[in-house]
Amino acid sequence: MNNNNNGTPSSSSEGGDTVRSSVFNPGAPLRQPRTSPPVGESSTETRGLPTTFNSGYNNSSSTVLKTADSLVKNSKLSAAAPEFVPSSFASCQDDVYIDGSEGYYNEPSLADMVQDFVSHLTSSPGSFEVEIDYITDTLNGYATTEEALQELVELIYVQSTSVPNFSYTGARLCNHLSQHIILSPSSGNFRQLLLQRCRTEYELRDQAVKGDEGTRKKFHAYVLFLGELYINLEVKSGKGKVGRAEVLLGGLKDLLNALFSHPDDPNLICAVKLLKLSGSILEDAWKEKGKSDMGEIIKKIKDILSDTKCSQYVRQMLSKLVELQSSNWGRVYTAAVSSDATPDNDPNYFMNEPTFYTVDGTPFTAADPEYSEKYQEILDREDYFPDVYEENGNESFCDEDDEMDPEIEEAFEKFCLEAELSRK
């Protein structure tokens, strides 16, 4: 082999073809690409690919194109549609009222409404007078059939005997509804159905006082509610005179006798609570009828104190109750008729008035001769501390719910009695 002038090797005629073949021939075939070209590329763009890959690519391209064509032909979508809504999407129109009225929520049930009203009155008992008309109008809208009225009575009864501290408000609610629920079917109006429901529990009194803890707790709640109902339920006589339900008077006596027939601590505590709640009213009603039923009850309590081995705490409660009854339930004498009562003829006139305190801590009530001056001093103090008092005069930092849970109240009373006994 000879070198030319520019140093480029030259080949002989014999080996020239061999040298050119070795330098310009690419040799091994190109490797397959890592990804396939997009659908729709022309066949000219794949001519440099190996035969095996070309065949697979052509088959897959054909399948994809056929599938796409099928989807387009069978699709129900339209570019002119106002909006796209998937088939699995739950439309808010499904929540429209059944009666076809507009809205997004179903109408609450009667049970839900009663629960809401009870929760509100329990947390804000002072709003009773403000809210009662709205509550009554709403419930009148629900109690349009005999079945709905019976359901309403059952719901009110259950709430009044199961929600703590609601028996008093529940009795007031029953009194108002008994006078303002419009529907009065042949089975009875609201008041009559309520008394029938109370009688159902009354018939089970002898078994309830001997039942398990849950049964007796439920029965005791019913007894105290019935006491509140007797005090608050107003019934008009044929002459238009407003009085109490006489049927409850005899029922309460029978319930007291049932409690004393099985004198364990829970039953005796319930009897004491009932008598502290309504003892004076019951005794006045019995005396008007010429009966000595309260004397019989006090005699039974004294017999229990002498014979029954009840706890020291309960014995102290019963003794205090006997002392309270002997002092005419804490009254100086029988109060004058409320319409005729004045500070001059009724020493109990100011009995339920609130107690106030001066700057130095001296208590005074409306019976105090200097009440006006001292009360004005309190109003003047409120002007100096506007942030401490709310609009209704209550201190803003006080707990809204002043009532204690029944169990806590009972434990507190027990503690006070035991502390008094230990001092003696």
Secondary structure, DSSP 8 states (H G I E B T S, - for coil): --B-TTS-B---TTTHHHHHHHHH---S-----SS---TT--GGGGTTS-HHHHHHHHHHHHHHHHHHHHHHHH----TT-S----TT---GGGGS-TTS-S-SS----HHHHHHHHHHHHHH-GGGHHHHHHHHHHHHHHH--SHHHHHHHHHHHHHHHHHSTT-HHHHHHHHHHHHHH-----TT--HHHHHHHHHHHHHTTHHHHTTS-HHHHHHHHHHHHHHHHHHHH-EEE-TTS-EEE-HHHHHHHHHHHHHHHHS--HHHHHHHHHHHHHHHHHHHHHHHHTT--HHHHHHHHHHHHHHH----HHHHHHHHHHHHHHHTTTT-SS----TTT--TTT-TTTTTTS--EE-TT--EE-TTSTTHHHHHHHHHHHHHH-TTTB-TTS-BTTS-S-----HHHHHHHHHHHHHHHHHH-
